[in-house]
């Protein structure tokens, strides 16, 4: 069975309204800690890479 354009529009609108009224993303404490840990991981990796390249340049 195929849907008409009106049925599609109605179903899409219903889905959007349901998503807007029921599903709210809340960034809790655990999520904030994960974001901070990820950022710190990238910073430590970048600093380690810089130290490794600078120490190699001094040895040459």
NUPA-70099 format. One line per 8 residues: number of its first residue (from 1); their letters; for each residue x, y, z of N, C-alpha, C, O. Coordinates in Angstrom, 2 decimals. Example, Ala and Ser with C-alpha at 12.3 -4.5 7.8 and 13.67 -1.06 7.14 Angstrom:
1> AS> 13.19:-5.69:7.80:12.30:-4.50:7.80:13.20:-3.30:7.80:14.24:-3.32:8.46; 12.85:-2.25:7.08:13.67:-1.06:7.14:12.90:0.03:7.87:13.41:1.14:8.04 .
***
This chain:
1> XXXXXXXX> 0.85:-1.18:0.00:0.00:0.00:0.00:0.90:1.24:0.00:1.89:1.29:0.73; 0.55:2.21:-0.79:1.33:3.44:-0.86:0.64:4.54:-0.07:-0.58:4.52:0.12; 1.43:5.48:0.39:0.90:6.61:1.14:0.70:7.79:0.22:1.46:8.02:-0.72; -0.34:8.53:0.51:-0.55:9.76:-0.25:0.34:10.85:0.33:0.91:10.71:1.41; 0.45:11.92:-0.39:1.27:13.06:0.06:0.75:13.62:1.38:1.53:13.99:2.25; -0.56:13.67:1.52:-1.16:14.21:2.75:-0.86:13.30:3.95:-0.58:13.79:5.04; -0.94:11.99:3.73:-0.63:11.06:4.81:0.84:11.17:5.23:1.16:11.11:6.41; 1.71:11.34:4.24:3.13:11.50:4.54:3.36:12.76:5.35:4.07:12.74:6.36 .
9> XXXXXXXX> 2.76:13.87:4.91:2.93:15.14:5.63:2.41:15.03:7.06:3.04:15.51:8.00; 1.24:14.38:7.23:0.66:14.22:8.56:1.56:13.37:9.45:1.78:13.70:10.61; 2.09:12.27:8.91:2.97:11.39:9.69:4.27:12.11:10.05:4.76:11.97:11.17; 4.82:12.88:9.12:6.04:13.62:9.40:5.81:14.66:10.48:6.63:14.81:11.39; 4.70:15.39:10.40:4.38:16.40:11.41:4.19:15.76:12.78:4.66:16.29:13.78; 3.51:14.62:12.81:3.30:13.91:14.08:4.63:13.46:14.68:4.84:13.57:15.89; 5.52:12.96:13.84:6.83:12.52:14.31:7.63:13.70:14.86:8.27:13.58:15.91; 7.60:14.82:14.16:8.34:16.01:14.63:7.78:16.52:15.95:8.54:16.86:16.86 .
17> XXXXXXXX> 6.46:16.58:16.07:5.86:17.04:17.33:6.20:16.09:18.47:6.50:16.54:19.58; 6.16:14.80:18.22:6.48:13.81:19.25:7.94:13.95:19.68:8.25:13.89:20.87; 8.83:14.13:18.71:10.25:14.28:19.04:10.50:15.56:19.82:11.32:15.57:20.74; 9.80:16.63:19.48:10.01:17.90:20.16:9.43:17.91:21.57:9.90:18.66:22.42; 8.41:17.10:21.83:7.79:17.12:23.16:8.32:16.04:24.09:8.19:16.18:25.31; 8.92:14.97:23.56:9.31:13.86:24.42:10.81:13.65:24.57:11.26:13.14:25.59; 11.57:14.02:23.57:12.99:13.68:23.59:13.83:14.95:23.68:14.07:15.63:22.69; 14.27:15.25:24.89:15.13:16.41:25.10:16.49:15.90:25.55:16.59:15.10:26.47 .
25> XXXXXXXX> 17.52:16.37:24.90:18.86:15.95:25.26:19.32:16.77:26.47:19.31:18.00:26.44; 19.71:16.08:27.49:20.22:16.74:28.69:21.67:16.32:28.85:21.99:15.14:28.95; 22.55:17.32:28.88:23.96:17.02:29.08:24.20:16.99:30.59:24.19:18.03:31.26; 24.41:15.80:31.10:24.61:15.64:32.53:26.07:15.70:32.91:26.94:16.00:32.09; 26.33:15.41:34.17:27.69:15.45:34.69:28.61:14.48:33.98:29.75:14.82:33.65; 28.13:13.27:33.75:28.97:12.25:33.12:29.36:12.67:31.70:30.49:12.44:31.28; 28.43:13.26:30.98:28.73:13.71:29.62:29.77:14.82:29.63:30.66:14.84:28.79; 29.66:15.73:30.58:30.64:16.82:30.68:32.02:16.25:30.99:33.02:16.69:30.41 .
33> XXXXXXXX> 32.09:15.26:31.89:33.38:14.64:32.19:33.96:13.95:30.97:35.17:14.00:30.74; 33.11:13.31:30.18:33.60:12.64:28.96:34.13:13.66:27.95:35.15:13.42:27.31; 33.44:14.79:27.81:33.90:15.83:26.89:35.24:16.38:27.35:36.15:16.56:26.54; 35.38:16.65:28.65:36.64:17.17:29.19:37.76:16.14:28.98:38.87:16.51:28.59; 37.47:14.87:29.24:38.49:13.83:29.07:38.93:13.72:27.62:40.11:13.53:27.34; 37.99:13.85:26.69:38.34:13.79:25.27:39.22:14.96:24.87:40.20:14.79:24.16; 38.86:16.15:25.33:39.65:17.35:25.01:41.05:17.22:25.60:42.04:17.53:24.93; 41.15:16.78:26.85:42.46:16.61:27.48:43.30:15.56:26.75:44.51:15.72:26.63 .
41> XXXXXXXX> 42.66:14.51:26.26:43.38:13.49:25.50:44.00:14.10:24.25:45.16:13.83:23.93; 43.23:14.91:23.53:43.77:15.57:22.34:44.90:16.53:22.68:45.89:16.61:21.96; 44.76:17.28:23.78:45.80:18.22:24.18:47.08:17.48:24.54:48.17:17.86:24.10; 46.96:16.42:25.34:48.14:15.64:25.74:48.81:15.02:24.52:50.04:14.99:24.43; 48.02:14.52:23.58:48.59:13.95:22.36:49.34:15.00:21.57:50.43:14.73:21.07; 48.78:16.20:21.44:49.44:17.27:20.69:50.74:17.69:21.37:51.76:17.88:20.70; 50.71:17.84:22.69:51.93:18.25:23.42:52.99:17.16:23.32:54.17:17.47:23.13; 52.60:15.91:23.43:53.55:14.81:23.29:54.19:14.81:21.91:55.40:14.61:21.78 .
49> XXXXXXXX> 53.39:15.03:20.89:53.91:15.09:19.52:54.90:16.25:19.37:55.94:16.10:18.75; 54.56:17.41:19.94:55.46:18.57:19.86:56.78:18.29:20.57:57.85:18.62:20.05; 56.71:17.71:21.76:57.94:17.38:22.49:58.78:16.36:21.72:60.00:16.47:21.67; 58.13:15.37:21.14:58.86:14.35:20.39:59.55:14.94:19.17:60.69:14.60:18.89; 58.87:15.82:18.46:59.49:16.41:17.27:60.58:17.40:17.65:61.59:17.50:16.94; 60.41:18.13:18.75:61.45:19.08:19.14:62.69:18.36:19.66:63.81:18.81:19.40; 62.53:17.27:20.39:63.70:16.54:20.89:64.43:15.86:19.74:65.65:15.73:19.77; 63.70:15.43:18.73:64.34:14.82:17.56:65.11:15.88:16.78:66.19:15.60:16.26 .
57> XXXX> 64.58:17.10:16.70:65.27:18.17:15.97:66.57:18.55:16.68:67.55:18.90:16.02; 66.59:18.48:18.02:67.81:18.82:18.75:68.88:17.75:18.56:70.07:18.06:18.59; 68.47:16.50:18.35:69.43:15.41:18.19:70.07:15.40:16.81:71.12:14.79:16.63; 69.44:16.05:15.83:69.99:16.02:14.47:71.15:16.95:14.29:71.71:17.04:13.20 .
***
